[in-house]
């Protein structure tokens, strides 16, 4: 399939985008495309137009003013189609769901280094008065520069909005988002980032969206809130020596996942925390290390190795 577009730098030229394959099928479809003339791959998100020719992508438009190393880069184009609006971005091959479940993140220093990038991206988004509101492993990509890229702004809102309209994604959303009472949108993003950090470390979600009245089930958020010491004790037993839930890490997660948004830590609190202040690797070293890890991952993929033996974090949302 060929799609005609005009890149912003050459508005009078009709260029071809060739659709390689579908890579996302959430609320809106996403395709991997390539430009023969530019010799480059892109990601194309399609927003169908209704009978009147209008299209609902107002939330995605919030990303148009964003420019940051840890936000996926939009490529401005005009699409010469009447049936849909096209949002074109740089292409990123791997999402962090795949990287985490494959075991590519096998060192805490890598986890912390990419968590720094996630926090830097969120801090920038919030500085532009925007909340993402759907932060999850699936919406974090590894760019061609081996940097973390935040994608998918179709649930984003302005921080000044009085009430959230996003439902978030199950497993990642704050309790006030589940209840539909969220008023501090930045705090909701912090909660989701806390879930992501736990998943980076444990290759599992910390809990499911089910309450245990007795607070003895370590899979439940109610146990985390009301029986926190027991929760962490059971998690440590589950992972044995494979995952080091040290005091500094536990303190940060507890603060990021606090049930009350007003008592949840801020970006500044996160950056001042002991765990966050631990060792990281510079971006060039991280790039080289990830290249090597991904090459091993690709070899396993080519051999069709099963990952059934790895801890499961959940089905994708």
C-alpha positions as CSV (number, residue, x, y, z in Angstrom):
1,X,0.0,0.0,0.0
2,X,1.3,3.5,-0.9
3,X,0.3,6.7,0.8
4,X,1.0,10.1,-0.7
5,X,2.2,12.8,1.7
6,X,4.1,16.1,1.5
7,X,6.9,16.7,4.0
8,X,6.9,20.1,5.6
9,X,10.3,21.0,4.2
10,X,9.0,20.3,0.6
11,X,5.3,21.2,0.7
12,X,4.9,21.1,-3.1
13,X,6.4,17.6,-3.5
14,X,4.2,14.6,-3.3
15,X,6.2,11.8,-1.6
16,X,5.4,8.1,-1.2
17,X,5.2,6.2,2.1
18,X,5.1,2.5,1.6
19,X,3.3,0.5,4.3
20,X,5.5,-2.4,5.6
21,X,3.2,-3.8,8.3
22,X,0.8,-3.0,11.1
23,X,2.6,-2.6,14.4
24,X,-0.1,-1.3,16.7
25,X,-3.9,-1.9,16.9
26,X,-5.2,0.0,20.0
27,X,-7.7,2.8,19.7
28,X,-6.0,3.9,16.5
29,X,-4.0,1.8,14.1
30,X,-0.2,2.3,13.8
31,X,1.9,1.2,10.8
32,X,5.5,0.8,10.0
33,X,6.1,2.7,6.8
34,X,9.2,3.7,4.8
35,X,10.0,6.5,2.4
36,X,12.0,5.2,-0.6
37,X,13.3,8.7,-1.4
38,X,14.3,9.5,2.2
39,X,15.5,5.9,2.7
40,X,14.0,6.0,6.3
41,X,11.4,4.1,8.3
42,X,8.6,6.0,10.1
43,X,5.6,5.1,12.3
44,X,2.3,6.2,10.9
45,X,-0.7,6.6,13.2
46,X,-4.1,6.7,11.4
47,X,-7.1,8.7,12.6
48,X,-10.2,7.9,10.5
49,X,-12.3,10.8,9.4
50,X,-16.1,10.7,9.9
51,X,-18.8,11.4,7.3
52,X,-18.4,15.2,7.7
53,X,-14.6,14.9,7.1
54,X,-13.6,15.7,10.6
55,X,-11.3,13.7,12.8
56,X,-10.9,13.3,16.5
57,X,-7.2,13.7,17.4
58,X,-7.3,16.7,19.6
59,X,-5.4,15.0,22.5
60,X,-2.6,13.8,20.2
61,X,-2.2,17.4,19.0
62,X,-0.9,18.3,22.4
63,X,2.4,16.6,21.5
64,X,2.9,18.9,18.5
65,X,4.7,21.5,20.6
66,X,6.9,18.9,22.4
67,X,10.5,18.6,21.5
68,X,12.7,16.5,23.8
69,X,15.3,13.7,23.5
70,X,12.9,11.4,25.4
71,X,9.7,12.2,23.5
72,X,9.2,10.5,20.1
73,X,9.8,13.0,17.4
74,X,6.9,14.1,15.2
75,X,7.6,14.4,11.5
76,X,5.3,17.1,10.1
77,X,3.6,16.0,6.9
78,X,0.4,16.7,4.9
79,X,-1.4,13.6,4.0
80,X,-3.1,13.5,0.6
81,X,-6.0,11.3,1.7
82,X,-9.6,12.2,2.3
83,X,-10.5,9.2,4.6
84,X,-8.0,9.7,7.4
85,X,-5.5,12.0,9.1
86,X,-2.0,10.7,9.4
87,X,0.4,11.4,12.3
88,X,4.0,10.6,11.3
89,X,6.8,10.1,13.8
90,X,10.3,8.7,13.8
91,X,10.4,4.9,13.9
92,X,11.5,3.0,17.1
93,X,11.7,-0.8,16.7
94,X,11.4,-2.0,20.3
95,X,8.9,-1.2,23.0
96,X,9.9,-1.6,26.7
97,X,7.3,-4.3,27.3
98,X,9.3,-6.5,24.9
99,X,12.7,-5.4,26.4
100,X,11.6,-6.1,30.0
101,X,10.0,-9.4,29.3
102,X,13.0,-10.6,27.2
103,X,15.4,-10.0,30.0
104,X,17.4,-7.3,28.2
105,X,17.3,-5.2,31.4
106,X,19.5,-7.4,33.6
107,X,21.5,-4.8,35.5
108,X,20.2,-2.3,38.0
109,X,22.5,0.4,36.6
110,X,20.7,0.0,33.2
111,X,17.3,0.2,34.9
112,X,18.2,3.3,36.8
113,X,19.8,4.9,33.7
114,X,16.6,4.4,31.7
115,X,14.4,5.4,34.6
116,X,16.3,8.7,34.6
117,X,15.4,9.2,31.0
118,X,11.7,8.4,31.7
119,X,11.7,11.0,34.6
120,X,13.4,13.6,32.4
121,X,10.8,13.0,29.7
122,X,7.9,13.3,32.2
123,X,9.4,16.4,33.8
124,X,9.6,18.0,30.4
125,X,6.0,17.1,29.5
126,X,4.7,18.5,32.8
127,X,6.8,21.7,32.2
128,X,4.7,22.2,29.0
129,X,1.5,21.9,31.2
130,X,0.6,18.5,29.8
131,X,0.0,15.2,31.5
132,X,0.4,12.0,29.5
133,X,-2.1,9.9,31.5
134,X,-1.3,6.6,29.8
135,X,2.3,5.8,30.7
136,X,3.1,2.1,30.4
137,X,5.7,-0.2,29.1
138,X,4.0,-0.4,25.7
139,X,4.2,3.4,25.4
140,X,7.9,3.6,25.9
141,X,10.1,2.8,22.9
142,X,13.8,2.4,22.4
143,X,14.8,4.9,19.7
144,X,17.4,4.5,17.0
145,X,19.7,6.5,19.3
146,X,19.1,3.9,22.1
147,X,17.3,6.5,24.1
148,X,13.9,6.0,25.8
149,X,11.1,7.6,23.9
150,X,7.6,8.3,25.3
151,X,4.9,7.8,22.7
152,X,1.1,7.8,22.3
153,X,-0.5,10.9,23.6
154,X,-4.1,10.0,22.7
155,X,-5.1,10.2,26.4
156,X,-3.1,13.3,27.2
157,X,-4.7,16.4,28.8
158,X,-3.6,19.8,30.0
159,X,-2.6,19.9,33.7
160,X,-5.0,22.7,34.2
161,X,-8.0,20.5,33.3
162,X,-10.2,20.2,36.4
163,X,-11.0,16.6,36.0
164,X,-9.5,13.7,34.2
165,X,-11.3,12.2,31.2
166,X,-8.7,9.4,30.6
167,X,-9.4,5.9,31.9
168,X,-5.7,5.0,31.8
169,X,-4.5,1.4,31.4
170,X,-5.3,-1.4,33.7
171,X,-2.3,-2.2,36.0
172,X,-0.7,1.2,35.6
173,X,-3.4,3.7,36.6
174,X,-3.6,5.4,40.0
175,X,-6.5,4.6,42.3
176,X,-8.1,8.0,41.8
177,X,-8.0,7.4,38.0
178,X,-9.9,4.1,38.5
179,X,-12.5,6.0,40.6
180,X,-12.7,8.9,38.0
181,X,-11.9,11.4,40.8
182,X,-8.4,12.4,39.7
183,X,-7.7,16.2,39.9
184,X,-3.9,16.1,40.2
185,X,-3.0,14.9,36.7
186,X,0.8,15.1,37.3
187,X,0.5,12.9,40.4
188,X,-1.3,10.3,38.2
189,X,1.7,10.2,35.9
190,X,4.0,9.7,38.9
191,X,2.0,6.7,40.0
192,X,2.2,5.1,36.5
193,X,6.0,5.8,36.5
194,X,6.2,3.9,39.8
195,X,4.5,0.9,38.3
196,X,6.9,1.1,35.3
197,X,10.0,1.2,37.7
198,X,8.8,-1.8,39.6
199,X,8.3,-3.7,36.3
200,X,11.8,-2.7,35.1
201,X,13.2,-4.2,38.3
202,X,11.0,-7.3,38.9
203,X,9.7,-8.1,35.4
204,X,6.3,-8.2,36.9
205,X,3.5,-5.8,37.9
206,X,3.5,-5.1,41.7
207,X,-0.2,-5.9,42.0
208,X,-3.5,-6.4,40.2
209,X,-6.6,-4.2,40.5
210,X,-8.3,-6.4,43.0
211,X,-8.7,-5.6,46.8
212,X,-8.1,-8.2,49.5
213,X,-10.2,-7.2,52.6
214,X,-7.8,-9.2,54.8
215,X,-4.7,-7.5,53.1
216,X,-2.8,-10.8,53.0
217,X,-2.6,-11.3,49.3
218,X,0.7,-9.7,48.0
219,X,-0.9,-9.5,44.5
220,X,-3.4,-6.9,45.7
221,X,-3.0,-3.1,46.0
222,X,-4.9,-3.1,49.4
223,X,-2.1,-5.3,50.8
224,X,0.5,-2.9,49.5
225,X,-1.3,0.0,51.2
226,X,-2.4,-1.5,54.5
227,X,0.2,-4.2,55.1
228,X,3.2,-2.8,53.3
229,X,5.9,-4.6,55.3
230,X,4.2,-8.0,54.6
231,X,3.8,-7.1,50.9
232,X,7.5,-6.5,50.4
233,X,8.5,-9.5,52.5
234,X,6.4,-11.7,50.2
235,X,7.7,-10.1,47.1
236,X,11.3,-10.7,48.3
237,X,10.4,-14.4,48.9
238,X,8.9,-14.7,45.5
239,X,12.0,-13.3,43.7
240,X,14.5,-14.8,46.2
241,X,18.0,-13.5,45.2
242,X,17.0,-12.6,41.6
243,X,15.8,-9.1,42.5
244,X,17.2,-6.8,45.2
245,X,14.4,-4.9,46.8
246,X,16.7,-2.8,48.9
247,X,15.5,-0.2,51.4
248,X,16.1,2.8,49.0
249,X,14.2,1.2,46.2
250,X,11.3,0.2,48.5
251,X,11.1,3.8,49.9
252,X,10.9,5.3,46.4
253,X,8.2,2.9,45.2
254,X,6.2,3.4,48.3
255,X,6.3,7.2,47.8
256,X,5.5,7.0,44.1
257,X,2.5,4.6,44.6
258,X,1.0,6.3,47.6
259,X,-2.8,6.0,47.5
260,X,-3.3,9.7,48.2
261,X,-2.2,11.9,45.3
262,X,-1.5,14.8,47.7
263,X,1.1,12.6,49.5
264,X,2.6,11.1,46.5
265,X,6.2,12.2,45.7
266,X,6.9,14.8,43.1
267,X,9.5,14.8,40.3
268,X,11.8,16.7,42.6
269,X,11.3,14.2,45.4
270,X,12.1,11.4,43.0
271,X,15.3,13.0,41.8
272,X,16.4,13.6,45.4
273,X,15.8,10.1,46.5
274,X,18.7,7.8,47.5
275,X,17.9,5.1,44.9
276,X,17.6,7.7,42.0
277,X,20.9,9.2,43.1
278,X,22.7,5.8,42.6
279,X,25.1,5.1,39.9
280,X,24.1,5.4,36.2
281,X,26.0,4.9,33.0
282,X,26.7,7.7,30.5
283,X,24.5,7.6,27.3
284,X,27.4,6.4,25.1
285,X,28.2,3.4,27.3
286,X,24.5,2.7,27.7
287,X,24.1,2.7,23.9
288,X,27.0,0.3,23.4
289,X,25.7,-2.0,26.2
290,X,22.2,-2.1,24.7
291,X,23.5,-2.8,21.2
292,X,25.2,-5.9,22.6
293,X,22.2,-7.0,24.6
294,X,19.8,-6.5,21.7
295,X,22.0,-8.4,19.3
296,X,21.8,-11.4,21.8
297,X,18.1,-10.8,21.9
298,X,17.8,-10.9,18.1
299,X,19.8,-14.1,17.9
300,X,17.3,-15.7,20.4
301,X,14.4,-14.4,18.3
302,X,15.8,-15.9,15.1
303,X,16.1,-19.2,16.9
304,X,12.5,-18.8,18.0
305,X,13.4,-19.4,21.7
306,X,10.4,-19.5,24.0
307,X,10.3,-16.9,26.8
308,X,7.8,-19.0,28.8
309,X,10.4,-19.5,31.6
310,X,10.7,-15.7,32.3
311,X,8.5,-14.0,34.9
312,X,5.3,-12.6,33.3
313,X,4.3,-9.0,34.0
314,X,0.8,-9.3,32.4
315,X,-0.8,-9.4,29.0
316,X,-0.6,-6.1,27.0
317,X,-3.4,-3.7,27.5
